């Protein structure tokens, strides 16, 4: 474990806390309270960090790290950090301070914009003083702050301070449950925190933070003190300790919440209890990681609506990512009621036969541009199929069937962005100049890196499965179904156009403006991994063998074969360079699930299929601790990049692992 590895805690409404093991800020997304002020949106950095100094009678021990714009590095924490671990999702540090051992842990209150930082003096022969310098901010988590001739208002309250960043800003609160606490108001700007990961991404890498106050806490051996950052206004009005100051009770709430997730998972998957202890440990970690992406999204017709955050730190809820992730995050973990809520939430926003690609980050109404996806709607069918298979929820099926039927008919007559069924071959055509409609959606300015205009292979594979799914649903409800079977037969016949007999694998796109695209990409794997394959057994085997030979890495499939002249094996530089490589060779972790399912279909070798997952399972301890990254570089050593925690990466590893073992 290295001290630049990152940790993440969440609260189920879109808020999070995250940082490095060392404690230095590496991203603009690092902070101890990034609160979703309009859940799950308007995520705002409030408490950036605490610079801690532990003081004994003879020695001071700095327990923080800072990197500055002038190149100066404060990294004294390295010599005092004895151990770091995850307790569930809770990061825990152990600092050796002479003869003393100080424990620190961080967690968030479920469904509340409240973060707890607890310090426990678990070994000591004398009392210890902690000086906590509270550095705060008030900005969108994507942006940066430039300090200067403006001050935040810092007012004392019982047990802490209330901070109002500017007129109209939502106040937030810092307080401590230790009676032996002295608070000094400071109101000083600290300039030029250097954010190394942002510099690596070619983004502005400096940020300023405001020193609001310093809390000095006295700890006797065996005692604990908890620092709290919250948007809860109650502590300012109470003259007795507020319930949120009962850190022991709040920690038990968090532990009980996570334990319940694990117990639900065991009940759903009783057959895995025989697995080796190290496997069970990894499965538990995946279950907890899965929960971090599930958040509330209230909508007018469903105040208890749920959605899925696509990735931390910078993504919100995307339709495509949600539907791909849903089976692994909810059904595999034994939480079908959440799957149902998510499906109904998104069903409310189906428009012209299309699911929205994303909800705007600022909470603005959906518009035409938010529907720029050809595949999210078809993954919607697959998510519903998986949900019904797990639950046989006939009431839900009856409610959703008219929406699914309407989607099919919109594709028949044509919808946005020239998305329509070609009646000649039964394949789906999609695309207009300047729009990116498939999951390979990188765009820089007016440049669409992989436009894939025409008939992308995974879209028609999904369409074929959607038709057969709808036919089965209609039969369950005793509704007409022959039309869908006939359409599926036309698609099955037309799908043979994708087969490139000369190369022994499938074209990626048919009928593009430049003809049929023979680029060797992973999208053909879905024609094997989805429940119904439109390829022959020999074709399926050839696709799997080709992907294994040319695209498979320890962490997923490359988005383009390394032999292609457009291949980019590294993900570095500014946005133009990074997005130019995003789907041109970079490895995507979520694709490992489809590959494993396809491999099982062709070879039936469970032992070998599981071996493909082992590097991803080991990855739980290498980058974003306890979770799985979005992407990896296509060249060795396959360095993790992008988001440290990606919903569909976690979902597909968990789903395919359970299918292998089940």
C-alpha positions, 0 to 999 in steps of 0.5 A: 500500500502506498500513501498516495492511494485514495479512499472514498466514503459516501452517504447515499445522497450523492455526497462524499469524502475522499482523499489520499492515505498520506492526507495531501490534496491530490485532486480538486475532488478531495475533501472531508465533506463534499455535500450534495446541496440538492441531492444528488446534485450541486456537490460542493466542497465545504471542509477541505481538510484538517491539518493535525498536529499531535502534541505531547509534553516533549514533542510535536508530531505533524500528521498532515501533508501538503504540496505547494505551488512553489514545489515545497512538500510537507510530508511529515506524516510518513514517519508517523503513519504505522498502518492504514486499513479499511474497516468496511468502507471506513478508512482507519489510520494508526499513528505511532507517536513515541510510546503513544498510538493514535487511531483516526477514522472517517465516516459519513452519516447515511443520507445526511451531509455530515462527516465524522473524523474520530481520534482515539488515543488507544495506547499512551502513558500521558495525555495528548493534545491535538491541534486541528487546523480546519481548512474550508471552501465553498465551491462546486467540486469540479472548479477551483477557488481563488482566495483574496480580498473576500472573507467567509463569515465564521461565527462561534456556536455551541461546540464549534463554529458556523461558516457562511461563505458568502451572502446566500450561501448555505451555512455549514458547521464544524464542531467537536464532541470533546468537552476539553476543546478550545476553538480559535477563530482564524479567517486566513487564506492559504494559497497555492495547494498543488493538486498533482493528479489534476496537473497529470490530467492537464487541468488547472492544478492550484487551489486556495483554501480558507483557514476558518478556525483551529480546534485544540483538543485534550485527550487522555489515554483511552479517550476519543474525540470526534470532529464533525462537519455538517450542513445540519443547522441544529447544533447552533441552536441547541444548548445541550449536545446534539444527537449528531455529536454522539459519535459512538452511536453514529459509528454504530449506525454506520457499522450496522448499515454496512453489516446489514448490506453484507447479511442481505448479500449472504442471504441472496447468495448462500452457496458462496459461503464455502469460498476461501476466506480471502475470496469472501473478504473481497466479495464483502468489499465489492458489496460495500463498494456497490452500495456507494453508487446507489443514491436517492433521486427524488422525482415528482411521482416518486419522492423515494426514487433511486439512481446510480452515480456512474463514478467518483469523483466527477460523474453524476447519474447517466442512463447508460451506466445505470442500466448496465450497472443495475444488475450487478449493483442491486440484483447480485447484492440481493436488493431488487427493491432498489432495482425496481425504484431505479427502473421506475425513476428512469421510466418517468423520463422516457421521451420519444422512445429514448432513455436520457443519457444523463441528468444535468449536473446543475439540476436543470430540466432535461433537454434534447441534448441529454437524450444523445444515446442509442444504447441506454434505452436498449440496456434498459430492456436488459436491466428489466429482463434481469430484474424480472428474472430475479423477482417475477414481479408481474405488477411491475411488468404490467406497468412497464410493458406499455413503455417498452412497447412504445420504445420499440415502435419509436425505433420502427418509425424513427426518433432523435439523431436518425435512430431507426430500424432499417426494414431491409436488414432488421438492424438499427441505424444511428447517427448524425454528424457531430453527435456521439451516441454509443458508449464510445462517446468521447468528444472534444469541442466539435471533434467526435473521436469515435462517431460510429455513425451507421449500424454499430454491432452492439446496438443491433445485438441489444435490439435483438435481445430487446425484441425477444425480451419483449416477446417473452413479457407479452406472452407472460401478460397474454398480450400479442407477441408475434410481431416482436418474434418476426422482427427478431427473425429479420434482425437475426438474418440481417446480423450475418452482415456483421460477420467478416469471414476474411478476418474471422471476426465482426465488423464494428460498424456497418454502412458508415459514411466510409463503408463497413468498419473492420476495426477490431474493437470489443463491441462484438463481445456483446453479440456473444455475452447477451442472453440471446446471441445472433451468431452461430456457435463457430462465430461465437468461438471466433469472436471470443478467441479474437478478443482474448488474443488481441484485446484482453488485458488483466483489467478488461478489454482494450477499446481498440486492438494494438495493431490498429494505426489509431491505437493509443496505449497511454492515457495522459496529457490534456483533455484533447490527448486523453479523450483522443485515447479514451476509446482508441486503445484504453482498457475498460474495466467493465468489459471484463464482465461481458468477456467472462460471460462470453467465454463461459458460453463458448468454453464452459470453463468456470475455473479459467473464467474466474482466473480472468477476474483475479487481477481485478479482485486484487485491484481492490487494494491498489488504487481507489481502495476497496473499489475498482477504477474506470479505465486502465492504460492499454500498454503495460503496466496497465496503470489505472486512470480515470475515476477511482471508483466506477459503477459498471466496473464494480457491478460487472466484476461482482455480477460475473463472479457470482454467475461463475460461482453460482 
